[in-house]
């Protein structure tokens, strides 16, 4: 069976794993059209950060980074967690130092950290 495209996702869908670190996934309850709109906004904001950096415009970079942050909050990737079972946020934690460590180590073909 082929590995799905994209980074691995925790069994509960709360995190993606990139280079051994947990990153909070987007809220799966967002309507698809809203999610797509926000992803487009995020890409625009990231392009704004890059353009401001190239131009050496610190104020524009700060504004673009603020836009990235607000869009990530709207997606559920930052700010309050989108689940309601009381589980703590483990965003940015190394997967092998998280409650997902056993699952990660047991995954077939998981890369060692």
Secondary structure by P-SEA (a helix, b strand, c coil): ccccccccccccccccccccbbbbcccccccaaaaaaaaaaaaaaaaaaaaaaaaccaaaaaaaaaaaaaaaaaaccccccccccccccccccccccccaaaaaaaccccccc
